[in-house]
């Protein structure tokens, strides 16, 4: 890792913008480093634990740099709660400086729409929006713009919003809807000269969205100071954006749609595509997945019809369908066929059988393995950037995965009192496939039961899978209520579950969860709502074909295939789960990693070392900590 050139010094200009009364000692190093990186036009990859004040540090430094060099700040996050925190931070900066700092808080266009668009997929919504705007049928758009200019009413609303300073998207949407105006168009008009734009990752890392937005804002990447929050999620999110899938369920729905609207010619073509998938889906092993080339699928379609003409006919029909019912499955088929013609380098083409909600289905996927296909250019062009997360470990992996050439890596210490946290690796059991069985399940259950009894109040147990969880939990005996999370819980179910769990804090309850699932990330349990977390084993499932392709790809590119494609992502999930326990300097709690492999050198080096103990005497340490 590169080091910084200065003693820990923060400029007076930045201090004037810092939103709090003073910078804490642990925070001061982070603030100074970000300021130096922005000044030098570099990229900082910061593993910065919870509590350091990452948002305040990054925004203050970015605004100072933007004001000095006429740049724009993009604060990108994948969490809705972080939008609110960023907006509130800007409000505090405005209060301290006496100057309101306008910002635009962008969420997806579909979520800002005042039309009735619930249930529409992203592609369908975009086409529906485009159609009604072009036909002049959207009153909300018409109230904002006439041809290419803003209406007088819109100009007045925008001037009033600017006077308010930083606003959360919900506040702006409420003001826009009250005037029957399109909140997205109002946001874009504000964004043309707003010094700070808050949004999701896709505003910079989805090529189509970025080019459209920047063209409207008359902006270049070189004008941008970039802050990426929760940056450990960025590689996966980019890969998801660049991945396309076609399923037999999609085709079945598209056939029904074509029949309903009288596109008889398309029905036979869609049935032909379905036949191609079924012909390709001949598997020689129980995994029911295999690689397939671009040419095999394209040539199979060409034997039945012209490939390009099929894409065109599907899209024309989809446009007509959207005029009648707003959404179209035909458009999804067209989009996939077009995406399938994309690059091979950095992608895997896989056909597989998977279990859907109505039974088995065939899935053909053009799957992105390499997020740097998009991110490399972004980080090369932006003026400067900081990527920050409490679990950005190892930083060198994220530097490689995202193609960051001018990157500086740094890990920061936790600002919380060391005596408030017990970190313990208990090398007594293993979740390895080779040792799984009733005896091991019972032993793990015994240790979990003893830990749950010794930790006062609520405890969360995170298992490597639901199957493993259910085998162990059958043997757990503790005088606390057991609450099982479910796969695929709705937002409402999650909220109800959390309320039940939190309400039991005095008597104590045990959350039986899964690492990387519903409650392992993005959920806070402040104060005494959660006093202990146990991470049972590494979530190292048997590698599927995509994981094998990723391992092979990163082995070829970096000679670190197993690390980057398998081991480190599993460790990161464990660290995310562990982070649910201590969220403030006043919280106290125990974090226990239960598996002998956590003590192995190749895994152990990934953990924060502060106060980390390896011992089988968990009872002794728990008694002393909670006494």
N, C-alpha and C positions, 0 to 999 in steps of 0.2 A: 504494500500500500504506500501511496505517496503521502508525504507529510506536508503540513502547511508552514508557510514561511514566518509567520508572526508569533509573538507572544499573544496571549488572549486579550485582544483589544477590539473594541467595538466603536465605530465612528460616532461622533456627536449627532450627525445627521440621522443615523439609524436609531440612536437612542431616543431622538425626538419623535420618531414614528412608532416606537415599540409600545404595544397597547396596554402594558401593565406598568405599575409604579416602578418596579425594578426588575432587572434580569437576574434570575437565580444563578448561582455559581455553576451548577451543572449545565444549565441552559446557555450560559455565556459562550462556552466553547462552540456550541452548535451555531449560534447566531453569528459569531465571528467567522467561522468557516464558510457559511453560506454567503456572507457578505463578500469575502475574498473570491470565492468561486464565481459569483455573479460579476464582480469587477473584472475578472480575468477572462470571462467568456468560456468557462469550463462547465463540466457536469459533475456534480457531487452525488455519490451513492451513499446514503446515510442510514446505517442500522442504528436507529434511535429509539430506545425503549419508551413505552408509555409513560407519560408524565413530564417529558422534557419540554413540552410546549412547542411541538414541531410546527403547527399551523401558524402560531403567532410569530415564531422566529422566521419562517420562510416568507410570510406575507410582508412583514416589516422590511426585510432585506430586499425583497423583490420590488416593492413600491419605491424604496429609496433609489435603486438602480434604474427603474423605469422612468422616474422623474428626472434623473440626471442625464439619461441617454435617449429619451423619447422612445421608450419601448412600451410594450403591452404585456400584462401579466396574465397567464393562463394557469388557473388552479384547477387541476383535474383530479377527480376522485370517483370511486365506484360506489360510495356509500352516501345515501340520502342524508344521514345525520351529519356527515362532514360538510355538506353544502351549508347547513345551518350554522355550524361552528365557524366556517370561513366567513360567512356574511356577518355573524356577530363580532368576529375579530375585526373586520373592516369598520364596523360601527364604533368599536372601542378606539380604533386608531383615529377615526374622525372626531370623536369626542375629545381625545387627548390633544389633537392638533388644532381643533377648532375649524377644521375644513372637512366638509363631507366628501367622502371618496365614493363616487358612483361605481357600481359594479353591475354586471348582468349575470344572473344565476340561471343558466340554461339547463333544462332537462330535455328529454326527448320531445320532439315536435308533437308526436301523438299524444303525449301526456299533458301538453299545454293546450290542446285543441278544445274549443268550446262546442264543436259538433258532437253528435252522439256517435262515438267511434269505439265504444267498448267492444272487445272481442276481435277487433281487427289486428292482424299481424302487421309487422312493420312495413313490409313491401306493399301489402294491400292498402295500408293507410296512405303511404306516400303517393301511390297512383290515384287513390280516391281524392286526396287533397289537391293534387295537380289538376285533375279533371274538373272539379267543381270551381276551382279558382279560374281556370281558363274559360269556363263557360259563364263566369260572372255570377255563380249561384251561391257563393259563400258571403253572407252579409258581414261576417266578422272581418274577413279580409277586405271587403269593399269599403268598410268603415275606416280602414287604416290607409289603404293605398288606392290611388287612381292611376292606372297604367304604371309608371315607374316612380311617381312622386307621392309623398305623404299627404293625406288630407289635412285640412286646417285643424280639424278636431283631434287628429292623431298627434300633430305637432304640439298642440296645447297639452294633451295628456302626457306626452314625453317630457315636456318642460316641467310639468308638475312632479313627475316621478324623479327627475334629476335633482329637484330640490330636496327630496327625501333622503338622498345619499344611498347607501347600500341597502338593498331590499332582497329578501328571500323570494324565490320564484312564486311561492304561494301568495305573498303579498301583491306582487306584480300581476299575477293572474286574476286576483280578486278585483283589482282596480281596472284591469282591461275588460273583464266580463261585465262589470257594472256599466261600462260605456259601449258594450256589445262590439268589442274590438278583438282582433286576433292577438293573443298574448305573445305568440311566437314572433310575429312580425314586429310587434312593439319592442320585444327584446332585441331583435336584430337591429332595429333602428337605434336603440340605445347603445348597442355593442359597437357601433361605428366609431364612437369616440370614448367609450368607457375604458378607464385605465386597467380595470381588472375584470376578467371573464372567468366565471366558475362553471364547470361542466363535467360531463362524463368523459372517460378516456377516448370515446370514439370521435369526439370533435377534432382531435389531432391525429389519431391513429387509425381511423377508417378513411382510406384514401378518397373515396367519393364524398363523404361528409366533409372532410377537411377542405377539399378543393371547392366545394359549393359554398361553404361558410366563408372561406378566405376571399373568394371572388366577391361575395356580397359585402364583406367588410373592407375590401381593397387592401388586404393585409398580406404580408410575406412572412414565412417562418423566421426569417432573420430578425423580424421585429419583435419576436416573442421571448419573454422570460418564462420558463416553464417550471411549474411545481407539480410533481406527481405524488399524490398522497396514497397510502396503502400500496406502495409500488410493488410489493411482492405479488400482487394480483395481475400486474400489467402483462407479463408474457403470456399467461393463459388467456386473458381477455382478448389480446390481439389475435392469438391463434384461433380462438372461437369466431372472431369477426371474419377471418379469412377462410373459414371452413364451410363447405356446402354439403347438404345431404339430400338424397332422394330415397323415398320409401314406398313400399307397396301400398301402405295406407294412404299416402299422398296421392298415389295414382288412382286408387279406388275412389277417393273423394273427387278427384278431377274428372273421372269417367262419369260419375253421378251428375256433376255440374254441367259437363258437356251435353249429356242427355237432356237435362232439365231445360237448357237454353237452345236446344236444337242444333248443336254442332256435331252432326252425325259423322262427318269425316274425321274429326278429331277423336271421336270415341274409338275408332279402329286403330288409329295411331297410338293412342294411350294404351290400349290393350296390347299393342305390339311392344311398347316399351316395357310393360309389365312382364311380357313373355321373355324379353331379353334378360331382365333381372332374374327371373326364375331359372332360365337356362344357365346363367353365370353362377348361380347360387348352388353349385354342386360341391360339397365339402368332403374332404377325406378324413377329417378327425372330428372329435367331439366339440372342439372350440367353435366350429361353424363360422369361420372367417378366413379370408384369403386375399392376397393382393390381386389387383386387376389393372391392366394398362389402359391408358387413355384410348389407344387405337382399337382395342378389342370391343369396347362399348360403342364407340363412335361408328366403327365399321358394321357392327351388328344392327345399329339403327339405320345406317345408309342402305343396307340390303332391303329395307322396307320402305324408306322414303328419304327425301333430301333433308339432311340434318339441319342446315341453316334455315331452310324454308319452314321446317317444323317449329323451330324457335320463334320465327316471325309469326306464323299462324297462331300459335299458342298465345303470344303476347297481344295480338290484335283481338282475339276472342276474350282474353282476360280483361282488356280495356272496356269492352262492351259489357261484360258481366258486372264489372265494378260500378258501372253507371246504374245498374239495376239493384244490386245488393251489397255494394261497397267492397266486398272481399271476393277473391277468386283463387281457387286452388290451381287453376290453369296457369296463373302467373308464377306460382311457386315452381311448377315443372319447367317453365320456360327459363326462369332464373338459374335453376340448377344446370340445365343443358348448356347454357352459356358459360357458367362457371367451370364446368367440366373441361372446357377447352383451355383452361389456364395452365400455368407452368407445372413442370414435374419437380424441379429443384426446390427442395424445402417442403415438399408435400408428400403425402402417402395416399394412394388410391386403394380403398379397401371395400370389399363386399362382405356382408355378414348377416347372420340371422340373429335377431334380438326379440325379446319378449315385449310386446306392446300391451296397451290397456285392453285390447280385444283379442289377444292371442299373438302367435309368432308373426313377425314381419321381416322382410328383406330390406336391408339398408345398404345403399351405395354411397360412399363418402369420399369427397376430395378434401382431405384433412391437412391443415397447415401444421407443420412441425417446427417452423423457424419464424418466430415473431420479428426477427431482425430484418426480414424482407421489407417490412414497413418502418419499423422503429429506427433502424440505422440512419436512414435519410433524415428523419425528424431530428434526432439528436445531433447530427452533423450540422444542420442548418440553423437551429434555434440559437439565439444570442447566448443563452446560458440556461442551465437546468439544475434542479435538485430532485432526486428520487428518494423518498423517505418512507420508512416503515419500522415498526417495532420488531419485525421478523425478516429483515432484508439480509438473511444469512444463508450461505456465504455471499458477500457482496461481489466477489469476483465472478460468481456464476451469473448474476443478473447483468453484470457488465458484458459478459460474453453473449448471453442469450439475446440481449437487446442491441448488440452491435455497437456499443458505445466506445469510441476510440479515444476521446479526450476526457475520460472519466477519472475521477479521484474517489477512492473508497475510504470510508472511515466508519468505525464502530464506536458508539458512545456508551458510557456507563449509565446504569439506571439511577435516577435521582432520588429514588425512594430509600428510606432507611433500611439498611441490610437486615436489621433485627426484626423487621416486620414480615419477613418472608423466610419460610423454610423450604429449601430446594433439595430434594432427596432422590437419588437413583437407588432403587431396591432391586438388586440383581438376583432375585429369588426364583423367578419364573421366566417363561418364554412363550411367545405366540407363534413361533416358527411352525410351519406346516408339519415338519417331521416329528414334532413332539406333542402335537395336539391330541387330546383324548380326554376321557372323563376324569382321569386322575389330575391332569393339568388344569382342567376347568375348575375342579373342586379346590385345588390349591390356590388358584387365583381368586376364587370366590371367598375363600377363608381370609386371605390377606385383605381384600377389599372390605369385607365385613368388619374386620378388626380396625382398619383405618377409619371407616365410616363411623364406628362407635367412638373412637378417640377424638375425632374432629367435632367440635361443638357446632350445632346448627347445620346448615346445608352443605352438602358435598356433591360434586359432579364426577362421575366416572365416564371416561371416554374410551371406547373400545375401537379396535381396528375395523370392525364390520358389524352389521346387525346380526348376522349369523353367529359370530363369535360372542357378541353381547348376550344373545338369548341362551347360548349354551352355558355361559358363566352365571348369569343372573338367576338361573333356576336353583342355584346352590347358595345364593347370598342370603344370610340371615342377620338382620339388624333391626333394632327397635326404632326404626324410622320408616316413614312412608317411602315406597319406591315409585318413581315416575319414569315411564318409558317413552322416549321420543319415538316418533314414527317416520319412516321414509316418506318423502313427498308431502310434508305437512304444508297446509295453506298458511297464508299470513295470519289469518284469524285464529287458526289452530295453534300456531306458534305463540301468539300473544296470550291466548287463554292458558296454554301450558305454562308459560313464564309466570303469569299471575298466580297460578296454583303453587308453583315452586317457591316463589318469593314469599307467599303468604304463610308458608310453613317454616320460616326461618327460626322461629323461637323453639319449636319442638324439634325441628330438623327434618330434612328429607334428602333422598338420594336421587339425583338425576342420572338416569342410565342412557347415555348418549353415544354418539359415534364421532370419532375424529374426522374433521373435514365436513361434517353434516350440519344440521340445523342450528345448533347452539355452540359450535366450536369456534365461531368467528363472527364478529360484528354484533355481539351481544354483551352488554356490560352488567355486572353484578356489584355495584358499589357498596361500600360499607360492610355490614355483616350479612349481606344477602347470600354470599358464597364464601365459606371459610376454608375449603379444601378442594383440590382438583387432583384426580388420579388419571394419568394417561397409561392405559394398559396396552403395551406393545406398540410396535411400529405398524402403520397402515400400509404394509407392503403386500398388496394382493399379487397373485400370479400375473405376470405381465401379459396383457393382451397384445394383439398384433400391432396396434398403433403404438403402444409403449415400446415394443420391440423395435419398431421402425425408428422411433425417437432415439432410443439407445444407440442404434446403429448409426443414425445420422450424426449425433453429437460425438460419437466415438470417432467417426471420420473427420469431423470438423475441429474438435477440440481434444480428442483422446480422453474424453471424460464422459463417455456414454452412460454408464451405470450411475455415476454420481449425478449428472444433470437430468437424466431422464427417469430416474427411479428413486435413488436414495435421498437426495437433498429435498425433493418435493415432499416426501413422507415426513422427514424431520421437520420441515416447515409447518406441516399440519399439526404436528405435536406441539410445537412452540405456540401456534395460534391457540390451541386448546388450553395450554398452560396459562396464557395471557388473560383468561377470563377471570382469574382470581384477584390479582392485585391491580387496581385501576387508579388508585390515588395514593398520596403519601400517608394517608391515615388508615388505609386498608391493611389488614393482617391476614395471612393465610399460608397454607401449606400446599406445595406443588410436588407431587410424587410421580416419578417415572418408573413404572413397574414392568421391567423386562431386563434380562441379563445383557441384551444387546446394546442397551443404552450406555453401558459401561465400556463397550468395545471402542477402541481408539478411533476408528473411522466414523463412528456416530458421536462419540463423546466430544470430539473437537468442534462439533456444530453447536454445542450448547453454550449459553452465557456462563462463564466460570464463577461469577460472583456468588460466593457462599454455597456452591454446589457440593453436596456430600454424597459419597457412594457408600452405602451401608445396608446390611440386612436387618439392623436393629431399629426398624422404623417405629416400633412402639416407644422405645426410650426417647427418641428425638421428638416424637409427637407429644408425649407427656410433658417434656421439658418446655416445648414451645408454647403449648396452650395452658401451662400451669400459671 
